[in-house]
Amino acid sequence: MSKFTVHNGKRYRAIISLRWWEQIATNDKIAKMLRDVGFIDVRVSGNGEMREAKGLWPLKDTTAEIPPQVSSIQEIEV
């Protein structure tokens, strides 16, 4: 698995590719999962297989493994 570092005060955009059995997850559920790991101001859009999530990382810089469902992560302007 690849790793990615999030930095304090930075906003990120992730493209999430869900497997067929995961596609029943609502955008609210995906947003909650991101909030549970520390992101704030989370917004998730899309439906079915492809979702886009945006959120702000308010905690200290952290490196973690990227889940297989995340196909890309980018830092974006606030």
GIMODA-V651586 format. One record per residue. N is the residue number from 1. RES is the residue in three letters. PHI is phi in radians with two decimals (* if undefined). NEAR is the number of other ideal C-beta (glycine too) atoms within 8 Angstrom. D_CENTER is the distance of its C-alpha to the mean C-alpha in Angstrom with 1 decimal. Layout:
BEGIN
<<N & RES & PHI & NEAR & D_CENTER> <N & RES & PHI & NEAR & D_CENTER>>
END
This chain:
BEGIN
<<1 & MET & * & 5 & 15.9> <2 & SER & -1.40 & 5 & 14.6> <3 & LYS & -2.05 & 8 & 13.5> <4 & PHE & -2.51 & 8 & 11.5> <5 & THR & -1.88 & 7 & 12.6> <6 & VAL & -1.75 & 10 & 10.9> <7 & HIS & -2.03 & 8 & 13.9> <8 & ASN & -0.91 & 8 & 15.2> <9 & GLY & 1.40 & 7 & 15.3> <10 & LYS & -1.75 & 10 & 13.0> <11 & ARG & -1.82 & 12 & 10.5> <12 & TYR & -2.27 & 14 & 7.6> <13 & ARG & -2.16 & 10 & 6.7> <14 & ALA & -2.21 & 11 & 5.0> <15 & ILE & -1.71 & 10 & 7.4> <16 & ILE & -1.99 & 14 & 7.3> <17 & SER & -1.93 & 8 & 10.9> <18 & LEU & -1.57 & 12 & 12.3> <19 & ARG & -1.26 & 6 & 15.7> <20 & TRP & -0.99 & 6 & 18.5> <21 & TRP & -1.36 & 5 & 18.6> <22 & GLU & -1.57 & 8 & 15.0> <23 & GLN & -1.18 & 9 & 15.3> <24 & ILE & -1.34 & 5 & 17.0> <25 & ALA & -1.11 & 7 & 13.9> <26 & THR & -1.40 & 6 & 13.8> <27 & ASN & -1.09 & 10 & 11.1> <28 & ASP & -1.09 & 7 & 12.2> <29 & LYS & -1.14 & 8 & 11.7> <30 & ILE & -1.13 & 13 & 8.0> <31 & ALA & -1.06 & 12 & 7.8> <32 & LYS & -1.08 & 8 & 10.2> <33 & MET & -1.07 & 8 & 8.5> <34 & LEU & -1.22 & 12 & 5.8> <35 & ARG & -1.13 & 11 & 9.2> <36 & ASP & -1.07 & 6 & 11.0> <37 & VAL & -1.61 & 7 & 9.7> <38 & GLY & 2.22 & 9 & 10.5> <39 & PHE & -1.25 & 12 & 8.4> <40 & ILE & -2.20 & 8 & 10.8> <41 & ASP & 0.87 & 7 & 11.5> <42 & VAL & -1.52 & 11 & 8.4> <43 & ARG & -2.31 & 8 & 9.2> <44 & VAL & -2.18 & 14 & 8.4> <45 & SER & -2.27 & 6 & 11.2> <46 & GLY & 1.77 & 9 & 13.0> <47 & ASN & -2.72 & 4 & 14.7> <48 & GLY & 1.15 & 6 & 15.8> <49 & GLU & -1.22 & 6 & 14.4> <50 & MET & -1.81 & 9 & 12.2> <51 & ARG & -2.27 & 12 & 9.4> <52 & GLU & -2.12 & 11 & 7.8> <53 & ALA & -2.11 & 13 & 5.1> <54 & LYS & -2.25 & 11 & 6.5> <55 & GLY & -2.86 & 13 & 7.1> <56 & LEU & -1.86 & 11 & 9.9> <57 & TRP & -1.73 & 14 & 10.5> <58 & PRO & -1.63 & 8 & 14.0> <59 & LEU & -1.63 & 6 & 15.0> <60 & LYS & -1.14 & 4 & 16.8> <61 & ASP & -0.93 & 7 & 15.6> <62 & THR & -2.49 & 9 & 14.1> <63 & THR & -1.96 & 7 & 13.8> <64 & ALA & -2.58 & 8 & 12.2> <65 & GLU & -1.25 & 6 & 12.2> <66 & ILE & -1.51 & 10 & 9.4> <67 & PRO & -1.06 & 5 & 9.4> <68 & PRO & -1.09 & 5 & 11.6> <69 & GLN & -1.30 & 9 & 9.6> <70 & VAL & -1.53 & 11 & 7.3> <71 & SER & -1.58 & 6 & 10.1> <72 & SER & -2.80 & 6 & 9.3> <73 & ILE & -2.34 & 8 & 7.7> <74 & GLN & -2.42 & 7 & 10.0> <75 & GLU & -1.37 & 6 & 11.3> <76 & ILE & -2.18 & 8 & 12.6> <77 & GLU & -1.20 & 3 & 15.6> <78 & VAL & -1.27 & 6 & 15.7>>
END
